[in-house]
Amino acid sequence: MSLLRPLDPSFPIERQIGIDASAVVLVNPFTLDNADEAAFLKTWQDDAEFMKRQPGFISTQLHRAIGESPAYLNYAIWESTAHFRAAFTHPDFLAKIATYPASAVASPHLFKKVAVPGICVA
C-alpha cells in the first residue's frame, strides 16, 4: 500500500493501538485509482482471510461507494485493541499490506460504541 493516511493526524493508528480497550471497531476508508480496483479487492480478500484467523477477530464487512467512485470502507470488530494490535503488527500482515496497489490510500481508525439515551446502547 502506498500510504496510510491517518483519519485524525493528531492521533494515528500507531498511537491508538497502544491504548487498552475492549470491544473495538476498526473503520478503514480506502481510496484508489479505478484501474486498481480488481487488484485491491483480491489483496483485501487475502488480508481479510489472514485477519479472520487471528485471535480476537469477530467480523468484518467491506463496503463500496455507490456510483463510479472506487472508494471503499472496511468495518471490522475486534474483542480488544490488544488483539487488533497483535494482528496489525504481525509480520505476515505487514507483508500483506505491502502488496496493495500503489494508488491505495488507507485511513484506519479505532472506535468504541457510545451510549446515547433512547438511541444507542454501549
N, CA and C atoms as an extended XYZ file, in Angstrom:
366
Properties=species:S:1:pos:R:3:atomname:S:1:resname:S:1:resid:I:1 pbc="F F F"
N         0.865       -1.170        0.000 N   MET     1
C         0.000        0.000        0.000 CA  MET     1
C         0.904        1.224        0.000 C   MET     1
N         0.550        2.152       -0.816 N   SER     2
C         1.427        3.302       -0.949 CA  SER     2
C         1.373        4.229        0.256 C   SER     2
N         0.227        4.264        0.961 N   LEU     3
C         0.122        5.264        2.022 CA  LEU     3
C        -0.910        4.886        3.070 C   LEU     3
N        -0.540        5.085        4.327 N   LEU     4
C        -1.504        5.087        5.425 CA  LEU     4
C        -1.658        6.549        5.806 C   LEU     4
N        -2.846        7.076        5.627 N   ARG     5
C        -3.120        8.482        5.951 CA  ARG     5
C        -4.068        8.496        7.142 C   ARG     5
N        -3.607        8.987        8.298 N   PRO     6
C        -4.461        8.964        9.480 CA  PRO     6
C        -5.785        9.693        9.265 C   PRO     6
N        -6.852        9.118        9.766 N   LEU     7
C        -8.147        9.788        9.752 CA  LEU     7
C        -8.067       11.046       10.621 C   LEU     7
N        -7.370       10.929       11.749 N   ASP     8
C        -7.100       12.059       12.637 CA  ASP     8
C        -5.578       12.157       12.785 C   ASP     8
N        -4.931       13.069       12.050 N   PRO     9
C        -3.466       13.152       12.091 CA  PRO     9
C        -2.873       13.347       13.487 C   PRO     9
N        -3.642       13.901       14.408 N   SER    10
C        -3.117       14.104       15.752 CA  SER    10
C        -3.145       12.819       16.584 C   SER    10
N        -3.829       11.787       16.075 N   PHE    11
C        -3.910       10.533       16.831 CA  PHE    11
C        -3.974        9.349       15.865 C   PHE    11
N        -2.848        9.040       15.198 N   PRO    12
C        -2.815        7.968       14.201 CA  PRO    12
C        -2.983        6.582       14.827 C   PRO    12
N        -3.219        5.610       13.978 N   ILE    13
C        -3.473        4.232       14.413 CA  ILE    13
C        -2.334        3.701       15.280 C   ILE    13
N        -1.112        4.104       15.014 N   GLU    14
C         0.021        3.637       15.806 CA  GLU    14
C        -0.097        4.041       17.275 C   GLU    14
N        -0.728        5.159       17.548 N   ARG    15
C        -0.977        5.583       18.937 CA  ARG    15
C        -2.215        4.894       19.505 C   ARG    15
N        -3.220        4.700       18.678 N   GLN    16
C        -4.466        4.093       19.146 CA  GLN    16
C        -4.259        2.672       19.638 C   GLN    16
N        -3.410        1.906       18.945 N   ILE    17
C        -3.230        0.502       19.323 CA  ILE    17
C        -2.496        0.345       20.652 C   ILE    17
N        -1.954        1.430       21.184 N   GLY    18
C        -1.294        1.386       22.484 CA  GLY    18
C        -2.242        1.546       23.656 C   GLY    18
N        -3.498        1.820       23.388 N   ILE    19
C        -4.498        2.018       24.440 CA  ILE    19
C        -5.252        0.710       24.649 C   ILE    19
N        -5.334        0.252       25.894 N   ASP    20
C        -6.082       -0.970       26.173 CA  ASP    20
C        -7.571       -0.667       26.232 C   ASP    20
N        -8.317       -1.322       25.371 N   ALA    21
C        -9.773       -1.158       25.339 CA  ALA    21
C       -10.377       -2.456       24.831 C   ALA    21
N       -11.582       -2.728       25.262 N   SER    22
C       -12.280       -3.921       24.782 CA  SER    22
C       -13.351       -3.514       23.782 C   SER    22
N       -13.775       -4.478       23.003 N   ALA    23
C       -14.848       -4.291       22.011 CA  ALA    23
C       -14.601       -3.057       21.147 C   ALA    23
N       -13.610       -3.135       20.280 N   VAL    24
C       -13.288       -2.011       19.410 CA  VAL    24
C       -13.707       -2.303       17.971 C   VAL    24
N       -13.964       -1.220       17.244 N   VAL    25
C       -14.347       -1.302       15.843 CA  VAL    25
C       -13.292       -0.561       15.028 C   VAL    25
N       -12.770       -1.248       14.037 N   LEU    26
C       -11.868       -0.622       13.090 CA  LEU    26
C       -12.705       -0.093       11.937 C   LEU    26
N       -12.560        1.189       11.635 N   VAL    27
C       -13.171        1.791       10.458 CA  VAL    27
C       -12.007        2.218        9.572 C   VAL    27
N       -11.974        1.693        8.343 N   ASN    28
C       -10.833        1.938        7.472 CA  ASN    28
C       -11.298        2.307        6.069 C   ASN    28
N       -11.401        3.610        5.777 N   PRO    29
C       -11.725        4.034        4.417 CA  PRO    29
C       -10.507        3.866        3.500 C   PRO    29
N       -10.761        3.461        2.270 N   PHE    30
C        -9.719        3.330        1.252 CA  PHE    30
C       -10.095        4.168        0.041 C   PHE    30
N        -9.118        4.816       -0.559 N   THR    31
C        -9.295        5.424       -1.874 CA  THR    31
C        -8.257        4.791       -2.788 C   THR    31
N        -8.581        4.719       -4.070 N   LEU    32
C        -7.667        4.125       -5.036 CA  LEU    32
C        -8.069        4.532       -6.435 C   LEU    32
N        -7.200        4.258       -7.394 N   ASP    33
C        -7.491        4.525       -8.797 CA  ASP    33
C        -8.429        3.453       -9.346 C   ASP    33
N        -9.300        3.835      -10.272 N   ASN    34
C       -10.231        2.880      -10.888 CA  ASN    34
C        -9.507        1.659      -11.437 C   ASN    34
N        -8.372        1.866      -12.056 N   ALA    35
C        -7.635        0.766      -12.692 CA  ALA    35
C        -7.138       -0.265      -11.682 C   ALA    35
N        -7.051        0.100      -10.412 N   ASP    36
C        -6.529       -0.800       -9.384 CA  ASP    36
C        -7.612       -1.531       -8.596 C   ASP    36
N        -8.863       -1.364       -8.984 N   GLU    37
C        -9.957       -1.908       -8.187 CA  GLU    37
C        -9.905       -3.428       -8.063 C   GLU    37
N        -9.695       -4.159       -9.154 N   ALA    38
C        -9.657       -5.624       -9.098 CA  ALA    38
C        -8.498       -6.104       -8.229 C   ALA    38
N        -7.338       -5.492       -8.381 N   ALA    39
C        -6.177       -5.873       -7.571 CA  ALA    39
C        -6.424       -5.554       -6.097 C   ALA    39
N        -7.063       -4.429       -5.821 N   PHE    40
C        -7.389       -4.064       -4.453 CA  PHE    40
C        -8.293       -5.123       -3.824 C   PHE    40
N        -9.343       -5.518       -4.522 N   LEU    41
C       -10.290       -6.494       -3.972 CA  LEU    41
C        -9.621       -7.827       -3.672 C   LEU    41
N        -8.751       -8.279       -4.539 N   LYS    42
C        -8.042       -9.538       -4.319 CA  LYS    42
C        -7.130       -9.413       -3.101 C   LYS    42
N        -6.397       -8.334       -3.014 N   THR    43
C        -5.489       -8.144       -1.880 CA  THR    43
C        -6.267       -7.998       -0.587 C   THR    43
N        -7.378       -7.246       -0.613 N   TRP    44
C        -8.187       -7.087        0.600 CA  TRP    44
C        -8.719       -8.440        1.049 C   TRP    44
N        -9.157       -9.274        0.122 N   GLN    45
C        -9.661      -10.602        0.479 CA  GLN    45
C        -8.571      -11.428        1.165 C   GLN    45
N        -7.368      -11.424        0.621 N   ASP    46
C        -6.255      -12.154        1.242 CA  ASP    46
C        -5.967      -11.604        2.640 C   ASP    46
N        -5.983      -10.291        2.764 N   ASP    47
C        -5.767       -9.616        4.038 CA  ASP    47
C        -6.860      -10.024        5.042 C   ASP    47
N        -8.108       -9.987        4.615 N   ALA    48
C        -9.232      -10.330        5.495 CA  ALA    48
C        -9.183      -11.795        5.926 C   ALA    48
N        -8.781      -12.677        5.028 N   GLU    49
C        -8.669      -14.095        5.392 CA  GLU    49
C        -7.606      -14.297        6.470 C   GLU    49
N        -6.515      -13.544        6.391 N   PHE    50
C        -5.493      -13.594        7.445 CA  PHE    50
C        -6.086      -13.095        8.761 C   PHE    50
N        -6.726      -11.929        8.740 N   MET    51
C        -7.281      -11.339        9.954 CA  MET    51
C        -8.335      -12.250       10.587 C   MET    51
N        -9.132      -12.892        9.762 N   LYS    52
C       -10.194      -13.771       10.249 CA  LYS    52
C        -9.640      -14.914       11.111 C   LYS    52
N        -8.417      -15.327       10.866 N   ARG    53
C        -7.794      -16.417       11.618 CA  ARG    53
C        -7.110      -15.941       12.907 C   ARG    53
N        -7.076      -14.639       13.140 N   GLN    54
C        -6.359      -14.102       14.299 CA  GLN    54
C        -7.231      -14.115       15.553 C   GLN    54
N        -6.612      -14.394       16.716 N   PRO    55
C        -7.368      -14.345       17.975 CA  PRO    55
C        -8.005      -12.974       18.176 C   PRO    55
N        -9.224      -12.961       18.666 N   GLY    56
C        -9.916      -11.709       18.963 CA  GLY    56
C       -10.691      -11.116       17.810 C   GLY    56
N       -10.519      -11.666       16.608 N   PHE    57
C       -11.280      -11.177       15.459 CA  PHE    57
C       -12.729      -11.615       15.617 C   PHE    57
N       -13.667      -10.705       15.374 N   ILE    58
C       -15.093      -11.038       15.452 CA  ILE    58
C       -15.718      -11.041       14.063 C   ILE    58
N       -15.600       -9.945       13.320 N   SER    59
C       -16.206       -9.893       11.989 CA  SER    59
C       -15.650       -8.723       11.196 C   SER    59
N       -15.915       -8.767        9.892 N   THR    60
C       -15.555       -7.655        9.028 CA  THR    60
C       -16.571       -7.541        7.914 C   THR    60
N       -16.670       -6.367        7.342 N   GLN    61
C       -17.540       -6.127        6.190 CA  GLN    61
C       -16.904       -5.039        5.350 C   GLN    61
N       -16.814       -5.288        4.053 N   LEU    62
C       -16.287       -4.300        3.124 CA  LEU    62
C       -17.458       -3.648        2.398 C   LEU    62
N       -17.426       -2.339        2.287 N   HIS    63
C       -18.457       -1.574        1.599 CA  HIS    63
C       -17.809       -0.806        0.449 C   HIS    63
N       -18.525       -0.677       -0.671 N   ARG    64
C       -18.052        0.114       -1.803 CA  ARG    64
C       -18.943        1.335       -1.957 C   ARG    64
N       -18.343        2.457       -2.268 N   ALA    65
C       -19.115        3.674       -2.516 CA  ALA    65
C       -20.036        3.442       -3.711 C   ALA    65
N       -21.200        4.048       -3.673 N   ILE    66
C       -22.107        3.914       -4.806 CA  ILE    66
C       -21.607        4.792       -5.957 C   ILE    66
N       -22.018        4.464       -7.144 N   GLY    67
C       -21.622        5.247       -8.304 CA  GLY    67
C       -20.267        4.831       -8.837 C   GLY    67
N       -19.584        5.770       -9.425 N   GLU    68
C       -18.339        5.485      -10.130 CA  GLU    68
C       -17.092        5.607       -9.262 C   GLU    68
N       -17.229        6.050       -8.041 N   SER    69
C       -16.075        6.222       -7.157 CA  SER    69
C       -15.579        4.878       -6.644 C   SER    69
N       -14.291        4.566       -6.833 N   PRO    70
C       -13.763        3.318       -6.295 CA  PRO    70
C       -13.313        3.471       -4.834 C   PRO    70
N       -14.102        4.160       -4.036 N   ALA    71
C       -13.806        4.314       -2.613 CA  ALA    71
C       -14.449        3.154       -1.855 C   ALA    71
N       -13.738        2.659       -0.862 N   TYR    72
C       -14.205        1.520       -0.067 CA  TYR    72
C       -14.126        1.865        1.402 C   TYR    72
N       -14.905        1.138        2.208 N   LEU    73
C       -14.876        1.279        3.652 CA  LEU    73
C       -14.879       -0.123        4.250 C   LEU    73
N       -13.871       -0.410        5.045 N   ASN    74
C       -13.824       -1.668        5.777 CA  ASN    74
C       -14.242       -1.381        7.213 C   ASN    74
N       -15.096       -2.247        7.732 N   TYR    75
C       -15.600       -2.144        9.098 CA  TYR    75
C       -15.324       -3.486        9.747 C   TYR    75
N       -14.490       -3.512       10.789 N   ALA    76
C       -14.137       -4.774       11.442 CA  ALA    76
C       -14.287       -4.642       12.949 C   ALA    76
N       -14.772       -5.703       13.570 N   ILE    77
C       -14.986       -5.717       15.013 CA  ILE    77
C       -13.973       -6.666       15.647 C   ILE    77
N       -13.335       -6.170       16.703 N   TRP    78
C       -12.316       -6.925       17.433 CA  TRP    78
C       -12.667       -6.973       18.911 C   TRP    78
N       -12.265       -8.033       19.592 N   GLU    79
C       -12.526       -8.160       21.029 CA  GLU    79
C       -11.812       -7.085       21.840 C   GLU    79
N       -10.633       -6.650       21.367 N   SER    80
C        -9.871       -5.651       22.119 CA  SER    80
C        -8.804       -5.019       21.236 C   SER    80
N        -8.257       -3.913       21.709 N   THR    81
C        -7.134       -3.316       20.997 CA  THR    81
C        -5.919       -4.232       21.062 C   THR    81
N        -5.761       -4.972       22.143 N   ALA    82
C        -4.623       -5.899       22.247 CA  ALA    82
C        -4.674       -6.943       21.132 C   ALA    82
N        -5.849       -7.487       20.876 N   HIS    83
C        -5.998       -8.459       19.787 CA  HIS    83
C        -5.729       -7.803       18.436 C   HIS    83
N        -6.318       -6.629       18.230 N   PHE    84
C        -6.095       -5.941       16.958 CA  PHE    84
C        -4.619       -5.596       16.792 C   PHE    84
N        -3.983       -5.096       17.844 N   ARG    85
C        -2.563       -4.738       17.784 CA  ARG    85
C        -1.708       -5.943       17.388 C   ARG    85
N        -1.976       -7.103       17.985 N   ALA    86
C        -1.201       -8.302       17.656 CA  ALA    86
C        -1.344       -8.660       16.177 C   ALA    86
N        -2.549       -8.535       15.643 N   ALA    87
C        -2.778       -8.852       14.229 CA  ALA    87
C        -2.189       -7.779       13.323 C   ALA    87
N        -2.396       -6.513       13.674 N   PHE    88
C        -1.967       -5.379       12.843 CA  PHE    88
C        -0.445       -5.270       12.767 C   PHE    88
N         0.246       -5.706       13.794 N   THR    89
C         1.705       -5.620       13.808 CA  THR    89
C         2.375       -6.955       13.484 C   THR    89
N         1.591       -7.974       13.183 N   HIS    90
C         2.124       -9.298       12.845 CA  HIS    90
C         2.941       -9.188       11.548 C   HIS    90
N         4.124       -9.786       11.496 N   PRO    91
C         4.951       -9.709       10.288 CA  PRO    91
C         4.241      -10.190        9.019 C   PRO    91
N         3.399      -11.202        9.135 N   ASP    92
C         2.664      -11.683        7.958 CA  ASP    92
C         1.687      -10.634        7.445 C   ASP    92
N         1.038       -9.901        8.364 N   PHE    93
C         0.130       -8.845        7.938 CA  PHE    93
C         0.905       -7.695        7.312 C   PHE    93
N         2.009       -7.317        7.915 N   LEU    94
C         2.812       -6.221        7.369 CA  LEU    94
C         3.287       -6.545        5.950 C   LEU    94
N         3.595       -7.812        5.694 N   ALA    95
C         3.982       -8.221        4.338 CA  ALA    95
C         2.786       -8.118        3.392 C   ALA    95
N         1.593       -8.442        3.883 N   LYS    96
C         0.393       -8.387        3.043 CA  LYS    96
C         0.038       -6.951        2.637 C   LYS    96
N         0.154       -6.003        3.565 N   ILE    97
C        -0.250       -4.641        3.200 CA  ILE    97
C         0.691       -4.033        2.163 C   ILE    97
N         1.894       -4.561        2.082 N   ALA    98
C         2.833       -4.072        1.068 CA  ALA    98
C         2.408       -4.475       -0.347 C   ALA    98
N         1.475       -5.420       -0.460 N   THR    99
C         1.040       -5.890       -1.780 CA  THR    99
C        -0.189       -5.155       -2.311 C   THR    99
N        -0.739       -4.213       -1.544 N   TYR   100
C        -1.863       -3.426       -2.057 CA  TYR   100
C        -1.394       -2.590       -3.243 C   TYR   100
N        -2.292       -2.265       -4.169 N   PRO   101
C        -1.904       -1.409       -5.305 CA  PRO   101
C        -1.312       -0.081       -4.824 C   PRO   101
N        -0.396        0.441       -5.608 N   ALA   102
C         0.304        1.671       -5.231 CA  ALA   102
C        -0.640        2.853       -5.019 C   ALA   102
N        -1.781        2.869       -5.710 N   SER   103
C        -2.697        4.005       -5.571 CA  SER   103
C        -3.559        3.938       -4.312 C   SER   103
N        -3.561        2.792       -3.623 N   ALA   104
C        -4.436        2.618       -2.454 CA  ALA   104
C        -3.947        3.448       -1.276 C   ALA   104
N        -4.867        4.208       -0.698 N   VAL   105
C        -4.600        5.007        0.496 CA  VAL   105
C        -5.599        4.558        1.550 C   VAL   105
N        -5.102        4.159        2.717 N   ALA   106
C        -5.959        3.695        3.806 CA  ALA   106
C        -5.888        4.672        4.966 C   ALA   106
N        -7.005        4.789        5.698 N   SER   107
C        -7.077        5.686        6.857 CA  SER   107
C        -7.676        4.949        8.047 C   SER   107
N        -6.967        3.953        8.593 N   PRO   108
C        -7.534        3.158        9.679 CA  PRO   108
C        -7.684        3.949       10.977 C   PRO   108
N        -8.784        3.675       11.682 N   HIS   109
C        -9.042        4.337       12.962 CA  HIS   109
C        -9.884        3.400       13.818 C   HIS   109
N        -9.596        3.350       15.111 N   LEU   110
C       -10.343        2.502       16.043 CA  LEU   110
C       -11.396        3.327       16.789 C   LEU   110
N       -12.545        2.686       17.013 N   PHE   111
C       -13.667        3.337       17.699 CA  PHE   111
C       -14.260        2.406       18.748 C   PHE   111
N       -14.971        2.994       19.704 N   LYS   112
C       -15.766        2.256       20.684 CA  LYS   112
C       -17.206        2.753       20.601 C   LYS   112
N       -18.135        1.869       20.919 N   LYS   113
C       -19.541        2.264       20.937 CA  LYS   113
C       -19.773        3.353       21.976 C   LYS   113
N       -20.765        4.183       21.705 N   VAL   114
C       -21.160        5.251       22.620 CA  VAL   114
C       -22.645        5.076       22.927 C   VAL   114
N       -22.988        5.178       24.183 N   ALA   115
C       -24.394        5.101       24.588 CA  ALA   115
C       -25.034        6.469       24.412 C   ALA   115
N       -26.163        6.498       23.723 N   VAL   116
C       -26.961        7.716       23.561 CA  VAL   116
C       -28.368        7.327       23.999 C   VAL   116
N       -28.835        7.906       25.104 N   PRO   117
C       -30.133        7.506       25.652 CA  PRO   117
C       -31.255        7.486       24.589 C   PRO   117
N       -31.957        6.379       24.545 N   GLY   118
C       -33.070        6.227       23.631 CA  GLY   118
C       -32.691        5.960       22.187 C   GLY   118
N       -31.414        5.948       21.879 N   ILE   119
C       -30.973        5.745       20.504 CA  ILE   119
C       -30.001        4.575       20.388 C   ILE   119
N       -28.877        4.640       21.109 N   CYS   120
C       -27.800        3.657       21.003 CA  CYS   120
C       -27.459        3.083       22.366 C   CYS   120
N       -27.080        1.802       22.383 N   VAL   121
C       -26.591        1.181       23.606 CA  VAL   121
C       -25.094        0.964       23.458 C   VAL   121
N       -24.383        1.039       24.556 N   ALA   122
C       -22.927        0.835       24.510 CA  ALA   122
C       -22.590       -0.615       24.732 C   ALA   122
